[in-house]
Amino acid sequence: MIPSEFPEGRHPRNFEEYFDVRRFPGLRTLRNRVSETLEVALLADGVAPDQLYPLDVARGFRMLDTIKPSIIKWVEATTQTITLLQAGEADFSYSYASRVQTARASGGVSIDFSFGQTLNFLEYLSILKGAPHREEAMQFIAFALRADRQAETMNLLVNRPVNEKAMGMLSQKVLPWMPDINPGKNALVNDAWWAENYAPLERRFKEWTLS
Protein backbone atom coordinates (compact mmCIF):
# COMPACT_ATOMS: atom_id res chain seq x y z
CA MET A 1 0.00 0.00 0.00
CA ILE A 2 1.38 3.36 -1.06
CA PRO A 3 0.74 6.94 0.11
CA SER A 4 0.22 9.50 -2.65
CA GLU A 5 3.42 11.41 -1.86
CA PHE A 6 5.41 8.51 -3.36
CA PRO A 7 4.81 8.70 -7.14
CA GLU A 8 5.68 6.03 -9.70
CA GLY A 9 9.34 5.09 -9.44
CA ARG A 10 9.59 6.07 -5.79
CA HIS A 11 7.55 3.29 -4.24
CA PRO A 12 7.81 -0.54 -4.12
CA ARG A 13 5.69 -2.46 -6.63
CA ASN A 14 6.39 -6.03 -5.53
CA PHE A 15 7.73 -7.87 -2.50
CA GLU A 16 11.34 -7.75 -3.65
CA GLU A 17 11.13 -3.98 -3.81
CA TYR A 18 9.22 -3.82 -0.52
CA PHE A 19 12.24 -5.42 1.15
CA ASP A 20 14.69 -3.16 -0.70
CA VAL A 21 15.11 -0.48 1.96
CA ARG A 22 18.13 1.04 0.22
CA ARG A 23 16.34 1.78 -3.03
CA PHE A 24 13.06 2.62 -1.29
CA PRO A 25 13.95 3.95 2.17
CA GLY A 26 11.20 4.35 4.71
CA LEU A 27 9.35 2.65 7.53
CA ARG A 28 7.13 -0.33 6.77
CA THR A 29 4.54 -2.62 8.32
CA LEU A 30 4.14 -6.39 8.24
CA ARG A 31 1.62 -8.65 9.94
CA ASN A 32 2.42 -9.92 13.43
CA ARG A 33 2.03 -13.56 12.46
CA VAL A 34 4.28 -16.03 10.74
CA SER A 35 1.80 -17.04 8.06
CA GLU A 36 1.72 -14.49 5.22
CA THR A 37 4.89 -12.90 6.60
CA LEU A 38 7.09 -15.88 5.79
CA GLU A 39 5.62 -16.18 2.31
CA VAL A 40 6.19 -12.47 1.66
CA ALA A 41 9.83 -12.77 2.76
CA LEU A 42 10.48 -15.73 0.48
CA LEU A 43 8.84 -14.04 -2.50
CA ALA A 44 11.01 -11.00 -1.78
CA ASP A 45 14.06 -13.26 -1.86
CA GLY A 46 13.21 -14.51 -5.32
CA VAL A 47 11.38 -17.77 -4.67
CA ALA A 48 8.95 -18.48 -7.51
CA PRO A 49 5.31 -18.17 -6.41
CA ASP A 50 4.46 -21.68 -7.62
CA GLN A 51 7.46 -23.15 -5.76
CA LEU A 52 6.90 -21.65 -2.32
CA TYR A 53 5.85 -24.84 -0.53
CA PRO A 54 7.16 -26.44 1.49
CA LEU A 55 8.41 -23.11 2.84
CA ASP A 56 12.16 -22.72 3.32
CA VAL A 57 11.82 -21.48 6.88
CA ALA A 58 15.48 -20.69 7.51
CA ARG A 59 15.73 -18.71 4.28
CA GLY A 60 12.56 -16.81 5.14
CA PHE A 61 13.83 -15.76 8.56
CA ARG A 62 17.15 -14.67 7.07
CA MET A 63 15.25 -12.42 4.69
CA LEU A 64 13.13 -11.04 7.52
CA ASP A 65 16.34 -10.13 9.36
CA THR A 66 17.13 -7.70 6.54
CA ILE A 67 13.91 -5.71 6.89
CA LYS A 68 13.35 -5.95 10.64
CA PRO A 69 14.96 -2.56 11.48
CA SER A 70 12.59 -0.85 9.03
CA ILE A 71 9.39 -2.34 10.47
CA ILE A 72 7.64 0.38 12.48
CA LYS A 73 4.81 -1.93 13.51
CA TRP A 74 4.10 -5.65 13.48
CA VAL A 75 0.41 -5.15 12.79
CA GLU A 76 -2.20 -7.01 14.84
CA ALA A 77 -5.37 -5.32 13.54
CA THR A 78 -5.78 -4.88 9.79
CA THR A 79 -7.14 -1.35 10.26
CA GLN A 80 -3.67 -0.32 11.45
CA THR A 81 -2.29 -0.91 7.97
CA ILE A 82 -4.32 2.14 6.91
CA THR A 83 -4.18 4.30 10.03
CA LEU A 84 -0.38 4.10 10.34
CA LEU A 85 -0.09 5.63 6.88
CA GLN A 86 -2.67 8.28 7.66
CA ALA A 87 -0.80 9.23 10.81
CA GLY A 88 2.50 9.41 8.93
CA GLU A 89 4.05 6.71 11.13
CA ALA A 90 4.65 4.35 8.20
CA ASP A 91 5.79 5.19 4.68
CA PHE A 92 4.65 1.92 3.11
CA SER A 93 2.27 -0.71 4.40
CA TYR A 94 1.47 -4.35 3.68
CA SER A 95 -2.30 -4.54 3.44
CA TYR A 96 -5.19 -5.95 1.44
CA ALA A 97 -6.64 -4.47 -1.73
CA SER A 98 -10.19 -4.50 -0.38
CA ARG A 99 -9.11 -2.46 2.64
CA VAL A 100 -7.39 0.14 0.48
CA GLN A 101 -10.35 0.37 -1.89
CA THR A 102 -12.75 0.87 1.02
CA ALA A 103 -10.53 3.56 2.56
CA ARG A 104 -10.30 5.40 -0.74
CA ALA A 105 -14.02 5.12 -1.41
CA SER A 106 -14.78 6.66 1.99
CA GLY A 107 -12.91 9.81 0.91
CA GLY A 108 -10.01 11.74 2.30
CA VAL A 109 -7.42 8.95 2.04
CA SER A 110 -4.67 9.48 -0.55
CA ILE A 111 -3.23 5.99 -0.86
CA ASP A 112 -2.85 3.43 -3.61
CA PHE A 113 -2.23 -0.31 -3.91
CA SER A 114 0.27 -2.13 -6.11
CA PHE A 115 -0.86 -5.25 -7.95
CA GLY A 116 2.70 -5.87 -9.12
CA GLN A 117 2.71 -8.98 -6.95
CA THR A 118 0.06 -10.32 -4.61
CA LEU A 119 -0.38 -12.98 -1.96
CA ASN A 120 -3.83 -14.55 -2.21
CA PHE A 121 -6.02 -16.56 0.13
CA LEU A 122 -9.01 -18.86 -0.06
CA GLU A 123 -12.09 -18.59 2.11
CA TYR A 124 -14.10 -21.65 3.06
CA LEU A 125 -17.70 -22.60 3.61
CA SER A 126 -18.01 -25.72 5.74
CA ILE A 127 -20.59 -27.81 7.56
CA LEU A 128 -19.91 -29.34 10.95
CA LYS A 129 -20.03 -33.11 11.08
CA GLY A 130 -23.34 -34.19 12.53
CA ALA A 131 -25.00 -30.81 11.89
CA PRO A 132 -28.79 -31.16 12.36
CA HIS A 133 -29.66 -29.25 9.17
CA ARG A 134 -27.05 -30.65 6.79
CA GLU A 135 -29.25 -30.57 3.70
CA GLU A 136 -30.27 -26.96 4.24
CA ALA A 137 -26.63 -26.02 4.76
CA MET A 138 -25.66 -27.75 1.52
CA GLN A 139 -28.38 -25.81 -0.28
CA PHE A 140 -27.03 -22.56 1.13
CA ILE A 141 -23.48 -23.35 -0.01
CA ALA A 142 -24.74 -24.16 -3.50
CA PHE A 143 -26.63 -20.84 -3.49
CA ALA A 144 -23.64 -18.86 -2.21
CA LEU A 145 -21.40 -20.31 -4.93
CA ARG A 146 -23.71 -19.36 -7.77
CA ALA A 147 -22.04 -16.94 -10.15
CA ASP A 148 -24.67 -14.23 -9.73
CA ARG A 149 -24.53 -14.43 -5.92
CA GLN A 150 -20.74 -14.43 -5.97
CA ALA A 151 -20.73 -11.33 -8.16
CA GLU A 152 -23.15 -9.44 -5.92
CA THR A 153 -21.21 -10.40 -2.79
CA MET A 154 -17.82 -9.48 -4.24
CA ASN A 155 -19.16 -6.16 -5.52
CA LEU A 156 -19.62 -5.36 -1.84
CA LEU A 157 -16.50 -7.05 -0.40
CA VAL A 158 -14.18 -6.18 -3.31
CA ASN A 159 -12.60 -9.64 -3.26
CA ARG A 160 -12.07 -12.00 -6.19
CA PRO A 161 -14.94 -14.51 -6.57
CA VAL A 162 -14.25 -18.21 -6.28
CA ASN A 163 -16.63 -18.91 -9.15
CA GLU A 164 -14.76 -17.61 -12.21
CA LYS A 165 -18.04 -17.21 -14.11
CA ALA A 166 -18.80 -14.34 -11.73
CA MET A 167 -15.88 -12.30 -13.08
CA GLY A 168 -17.94 -11.23 -16.09
CA MET A 169 -20.73 -10.02 -13.80
CA LEU A 170 -18.66 -7.76 -11.57
CA SER A 171 -19.15 -4.02 -11.43
CA GLN A 172 -16.78 -1.94 -13.55
CA LYS A 173 -15.77 -0.13 -10.35
CA VAL A 174 -14.67 -3.41 -8.75
CA LEU A 175 -12.85 -5.02 -11.68
CA PRO A 176 -9.65 -2.92 -11.37
CA TRP A 177 -9.26 -4.25 -7.83
CA MET A 178 -9.27 -7.91 -8.81
CA PRO A 179 -5.83 -9.55 -8.46
CA ASP A 180 -4.26 -11.64 -11.19
CA ILE A 181 -4.03 -15.14 -9.70
CA ASN A 182 -1.58 -16.43 -12.30
CA PRO A 183 0.76 -18.63 -10.18
CA GLY A 184 3.74 -17.61 -12.27
CA LYS A 185 3.51 -14.14 -10.79
CA ASN A 186 1.39 -14.29 -7.66
CA ALA A 187 1.12 -16.79 -4.83
CA LEU A 188 -1.73 -18.66 -3.17
CA VAL A 189 -1.36 -19.46 0.53
CA ASN A 190 -1.27 -23.22 1.19
CA ASP A 191 -3.54 -23.69 4.22
CA ALA A 192 -2.88 -27.45 4.37
CA TRP A 193 0.84 -26.78 4.89
CA TRP A 194 0.12 -24.27 7.62
CA ALA A 195 -2.27 -26.63 9.38
CA GLU A 196 0.70 -28.90 10.04
CA ASN A 197 3.33 -26.25 10.74
CA TYR A 198 1.69 -23.15 12.17
CA ALA A 199 1.99 -23.63 15.94
CA PRO A 200 5.78 -24.12 16.28
CA LEU A 201 6.59 -21.52 13.62
CA GLU A 202 4.27 -18.93 15.16
CA ARG A 203 6.07 -19.34 18.47
CA ARG A 204 9.45 -19.02 16.76
CA PHE A 205 8.26 -15.90 14.93
CA LYS A 206 6.96 -14.20 18.07
CA GLU A 207 10.24 -14.91 19.86
CA TRP A 208 12.13 -13.52 16.84
CA THR A 209 10.15 -10.26 16.81
CA LEU A 210 11.02 -9.74 20.49
CA SER A 211 14.72 -10.50 20.11
MIMARMAR-883613 format. One record per residue: x, y, z of N, C-alpha, C in turn. Coordinates in steps of 0.1 Angstrom, whole numbers, padded with zeros to 4 digits, always signed. Layout:
N
XYZXYZXYZ ...
//
This chain:
211
+0008-0012+0000+0000+0000+0000+0009+0012+0000 +0005+0023-0007+0014+0034-0011+0007+0047-0008 +0013+0056+0000+0007+0069+0001+0010+0077-0012 +0002+0088-0014+0002+0095-0027+0015+0103-0028 +0022+0106-0017+0034+0114-0019+0046+0106-0024 +0044+0093-0027+0054+0085-0034+0049+0082-0048 +0053+0090-0058+0048+0087-0071+0055+0075-0078 +0051+0072-0090+0057+0060-0097+0072+0062-0098 +0079+0051-0095+0093+0051-0094+0099+0053-0081 +0091+0058-0071+0096+0061-0058+0089+0052-0047 +0082+0042-0052+0075+0033-0042+0077+0018-0047 +0077+0009-0038+0078-0005-0041+0066-0010-0049 +0068-0019-0058+0057-0025-0066+0055-0040-0064 +0065-0046-0058+0064-0060-0055+0071-0063-0042 +0072-0076-0038+0077-0079-0025+0092-0077-0025 +0099-0080-0036+0113-0078-0036+0117-0063-0034 +0109-0054-0040+0111-0040-0038+0107-0035-0024 +0097-0042-0019+0092-0038-0005+0103-0041+0005 +0111-0051+0002+0122-0054+0011+0135-0047+0008 +0135-0039-0003+0147-0032-0007+0147-0018+0000 +0152-0017+0012+0151-0005+0020+0162+0005+0015 +0171+0001+0008+0181+0010+0002+0176+0018-0010 +0169+0011-0019+0163+0018-0030+0151+0025-0027 +0143+0020-0017+0131+0026-0013+0131+0028+0002 +0138+0038+0007+0139+0040+0022+0126+0044+0028 +0124+0040+0040+0112+0043+0047+0108+0033+0057 +0099+0036+0065+0093+0027+0075+0082+0019+0069 +0081+0006+0073+0071-0003+0068+0063-0010+0079 +0053-0017+0074+0045-0026+0083+0046-0040+0077 +0044-0050+0086+0041-0064+0082+0032-0070+0093 +0025-0081+0090+0016-0087+0099+0024-0093+0111 +0018-0093+0123+0024-0099+0134+0020-0114+0135 +0022-0121+0125+0020-0136+0125+0029-0142+0114 +0033-0154+0116+0043-0160+0107+0037-0164+0094 +0024-0168+0093+0018-0170+0081+0016-0157+0074 +0017-0157+0061+0017-0145+0052+0031-0139+0053 +0036-0136+0065+0049-0129+0066+0060-0137+0060 +0060-0150+0063+0071-0159+0058+0070-0160+0043 +0058-0161+0037+0056-0162+0023+0061-0149+0016 +0058-0138+0022+0062-0125+0017+0077-0124+0016 +0084-0128+0027+0098-0128+0028+0105-0136+0017 +0099-0148+0015+0105-0157+0005+0102-0152-0009 +0091-0147-0012+0088-0140-0025+0098-0129-0027 +0101-0121-0017+0110-0110-0018+0124-0115-0021 +0127-0127-0017+0141-0133-0019+0142-0140-0032 +0131-0139-0040+0132-0145-0053+0126-0159-0055 +0120-0165-0045+0114-0178-0047+0102-0176-0056 +0101-0185-0066+0090-0185-0075+0076-0187-0068 +0066-0180-0071+0053-0182-0064+0048-0196-0064 +0050-0203-0075+0045-0217-0076+0054-0227-0070 +0065-0222-0064+0075-0232-0058+0077-0228-0043 +0067-0221-0037+0069-0217-0023+0069-0228-0013 +0060-0238-0015+0059-0248-0005+0065-0261-0009 +0071-0268+0001+0072-0264+0015+0081-0252+0017 +0077-0243+0026+0084-0231+0028+0098-0234+0034 +0108-0227+0028+0122-0227+0033+0122-0218+0045 +0120-0223+0057+0118-0215+0069+0131-0207+0072 +0142-0214+0072+0155-0207+0075+0158-0195+0066 +0155-0198+0053+0157-0187+0043+0148-0175+0045 +0135-0179+0049+0126-0168+0051+0130-0159+0063 +0134-0165+0074+0138-0158+0086+0151-0149+0083 +0160-0155+0074+0172-0147+0071+0167-0134+0063 +0157-0136+0054+0153-0124+0047+0145-0114+0056 +0138-0119+0066+0131-0110+0075+0141-0102+0083 +0153-0109+0086+0163-0101+0094+0167-0088+0086 +0167-0089+0073+0171-0077+0065+0162-0065+0066 +0149-0068+0069+0139-0057+0069+0135-0053+0083 +0138-0062+0093+0134-0059+0106+0136-0045+0112 +0148-0039+0110+0150-0026+0115+0140-0015+0109 +0135-0018+0097+0126-0009+0090+0111-0011+0093 +0108-0021+0101+0094-0023+0105+0090-0015+0117 +0081-0005+0114+0076+0004+0125+0066-0003+0133 +0059-0013+0128+0048-0019+0135+0045-0033+0130 +0046-0043+0138+0041-0056+0135+0026-0056+0137 +0018-0055+0127+0004-0052+0128-0004-0063+0133 -0012-0060+0143-0022-0070+0148-0036-0068+0142 -0041-0056+0141-0054-0053+0135-0052-0048+0121 -0059-0053+0112-0058-0049+0098-0060-0034+0096 -0069-0028+0104-0071-0013+0103-0059-0005+0105 -0049-0011+0112-0037-0003+0114-0029-0002+0102 -0030-0010+0092-0023-0009+0080-0027+0004+0072 -0039+0009+0075-0043+0021+0069-0040+0033+0078 -0043+0032+0091-0042+0043+0100-0027+0047+0103 -0018+0038+0102-0004+0041+0103+0001+0050+0092 -0004+0048+0080-0001+0056+0069-0007+0070+0071 -0020+0070+0075-0027+0083+0077-0020+0091+0087 -0015+0085+0097-0008+0092+0108+0006+0096+0105 +0011+0091+0093+0025+0094+0089+0035+0086+0097 +0031+0075+0104+0040+0067+0111+0047+0057+0102 +0041+0053+0092+0046+0043+0082+0047+0050+0068 +0057+0047+0060+0058+0052+0047+0051+0042+0037 +0053+0029+0039+0047+0019+0031+0040+0009+0040 +0030+0002+0035+0023-0007+0044+0019-0019+0036 +0020-0031+0043+0015-0043+0037+0000-0045+0041 -0009-0045+0031-0023-0045+0034-0030-0053+0024 -0044-0052+0024-0052-0060+0014-0059-0050+0005 -0061-0054-0007-0066-0045-0017-0080-0040-0013 -0088-0049-0008-0102-0045-0004-0102-0034+0007 -0092-0035+0016-0091-0025+0026-0087-0011+0021 -0078-0011+0011-0074+0001+0005-0085+0007-0003 -0092-0001-0011-0104+0004-0019-0114+0010-0010 -0117+0003+0001-0127+0009+0010-0123+0022+0016 -0110+0023+0020-0105+0036+0026-0106+0047+0015 -0102+0044+0003-0103+0054-0007-0117+0058-0011 -0126+0048-0011-0140+0051-0014-0147+0060-0003 -0142+0059+0009-0148+0067+0020-0144+0081+0019 -0133+0084+0011-0129+0098+0009-0118+0102+0019 -0110+0111+0014-0100+0117+0023-0088+0109+0025 -0086+0098+0019-0074+0089+0020-0067+0089+0007 -0055+0095+0007-0047+0095-0005-0036+0084-0005 -0041+0072-0008-0032+0060-0009-0036+0052-0021 -0026+0043-0025-0029+0034-0036-0023+0020-0033 -0026+0011-0041-0022-0003-0039-0015-0008-0052 -0004-0016-0050+0003-0021-0061-0002-0036-0063 -0005-0039-0076-0009-0052-0080+0003-0059-0087 +0015-0053-0085+0027-0059-0091+0030-0073-0087 +0026-0076-0074+0027-0090-0069+0018-0091-0058 +0010-0102-0057+0001-0103-0046+0002-0117-0040 -0002-0117-0027-0004-0130-0020-0019-0132-0017 -0024-0143-0022-0038-0146-0022-0042-0157-0013 -0055-0156-0009-0060-0166+0001-0074-0171-0003 -0077-0183+0002-0090-0189-0001-0099-0187+0012 -0112-0185+0010-0121-0186+0021-0129-0199+0020 -0134-0204+0031-0141-0217+0031-0155-0216+0036 -0164-0224+0030-0177-0226+0036-0177-0241+0040 -0181-0243+0053-0180-0257+0057-0192-0260+0066 -0195-0273+0068-0206-0278+0076-0200-0287+0086 -0204-0285+0099-0199-0293+0110-0205-0308+0108 -0196-0317+0111-0200-0331+0111-0212-0333+0121 -0222-0339+0116-0233-0342+0125-0243-0330+0127 -0241-0320+0118-0250-0308+0119-0264-0312+0117 -0274-0307+0125-0288-0312+0124-0295-0307+0111 -0290-0297+0104-0297-0293+0092-0287-0293+0080 -0281-0305+0078-0271-0306+0068-0276-0303+0054 -0287-0308+0050-0293-0306+0037-0295-0291+0034 -0300-0284+0044-0303-0270+0042-0289-0262+0041 -0279-0266+0049-0266-0260+0048-0260-0263+0034 -0262-0275+0029-0257-0278+0015-0263-0269+0005 -0276-0267+0007-0284-0258-0003-0279-0244-0002 -0276-0239+0010-0270-0226+0011-0257-0224+0005 -0248-0234+0006-0235-0233+0000-0236-0233-0015 -0245-0241-0021-0247-0242-0035-0252-0228-0040 -0261-0222-0032-0266-0208-0035-0255-0198-0034 -0247-0199-0024-0236-0189-0022-0226-0189-0033 -0224-0201-0039-0214-0203-0049-0219-0200-0063 -0232-0197-0065-0237-0194-0078-0230-0181-0083 -0228-0180-0096-0220-0169-0102-0227-0156-0099 -0240-0155-0100-0247-0142-0097-0246-0138-0083 -0246-0148-0073-0245-0144-0059-0231-0141-0056 -0222-0148-0062-0207-0144-0060-0205-0130-0064 -0210-0127-0076-0207-0113-0082-0213-0102-0072 -0225-0104-0068-0232-0094-0059-0224-0093-0046 -0219-0104-0041-0212-0104-0028-0199-0097-0030 -0191-0100-0040-0178-0095-0042-0179-0080-0047 -0190-0076-0053-0192-0062-0055-0192-0054-0042 -0196-0060-0031-0196-0054-0018-0183-0055-0011 -0177-0067-0012-0165-0070-0004-0152-0066-0011 -0153-0065-0025-0142-0062-0033-0131-0072-0031 -0135-0085-0032-0126-0096-0033-0129-0104-0045 -0119-0112-0050-0121-0120-0062-0130-0132-0059 -0140-0134-0068-0149-0145-0066-0143-0159-0068 -0147-0169-0061-0143-0182-0063-0148-0188-0076 -0160-0185-0079-0166-0189-0092-0162-0180-0103 -0153-0185-0112-0148-0176-0122-0158-0171-0132 -0170-0177-0133-0180-0172-0141-0186-0159-0136 -0183-0156-0123-0188-0143-0117-0180-0132-0122 -0168-0134-0127-0159-0123-0131-0165-0114-0141 -0173-0120-0150-0179-0112-0161-0192-0105-0156 -0196-0107-0144-0207-0100-0138-0204-0089-0128 -0191-0087-0126-0187-0078-0116-0189-0063-0121 -0190-0054-0111-0191-0040-0114-0179-0035-0120 -0180-0026-0129-0168-0019-0135-0159-0012-0125 -0165-0008-0114-0158-0001-0103-0149-0011-0096 -0153-0024-0095-0147-0034-0087-0136-0041-0096 -0138-0043-0108-0128-0050-0117-0114-0046-0115 -0111-0033-0115-0097-0029-0114-0090-0034-0101 -0098-0038-0091-0093-0043-0078-0091-0058-0077 -0094-0065-0088-0093-0079-0088-0078-0083-0091 -0072-0091-0082-0058-0096-0085-0057-0106-0096 -0046-0106-0102-0043-0116-0112-0038-0128-0104 -0044-0140-0105-0040-0151-0097-0031-0161-0105 -0025-0156-0115-0016-0164-0123-0004-0169-0114 -0003-0182-0111+0008-0186-0102+0022-0183-0106 +0024-0180-0119+0037-0176-0123+0042-0163-0117 +0032-0155-0113+0035-0141-0108+0031-0139-0093 +0020-0145-0090+0014-0143-0077+0012-0156-0070 +0011-0156-0056+0011-0168-0048-0002-0170-0041 -0005-0183-0039-0017-0187-0032-0013-0194-0019 -0018-0189-0008-0014-0195+0005-0019-0209+0006 -0010-0218+0011-0013-0232+0012-0017-0235+0026 -0030-0235+0029-0035-0237+0042-0032-0251+0048 -0032-0261+0039-0029-0274+0044-0015-0275+0050 -0005-0268+0043+0008-0268+0049+0009-0261+0062 +0001-0250+0064+0001-0243+0076-0006-0250+0087 -0016-0258+0084-0023-0266+0094-0013-0276+0101 -0003-0280+0094+0007-0289+0100+0019-0282+0107 +0021-0269+0103+0033-0263+0107+0031-0249+0115 +0019-0245+0116+0017-0231+0122+0022-0230+0136 +0018-0238+0145+0020-0236+0159+0035-0234+0163 +0044-0243+0159+0058-0241+0163+0064-0229+0156 +0060-0226+0143+0066-0215+0136+0061-0202+0141 +0048-0202+0146+0043-0189+0152+0050-0186+0165 +0053-0196+0173+0061-0193+0185+0075-0188+0181 +0081-0195+0172+0094-0190+0168+0094-0176+0162 +0084-0173+0155+0083-0159+0149+0081-0149+0160 +0072-0152+0170+0070-0142+0181+0082-0140+0189 +0090-0150+0191+0102-0149+0199+0112-0141+0190 +0112-0143+0177+0121-0135+0168+0118-0120+0169 +0105-0117+0168+0102-0103+0168+0106-0096+0181 +0107-0103+0192+0110-0097+0205+0125-0097+0207 +0133-0104+0199+0147-0105+0201+0155-0093+0196 
//
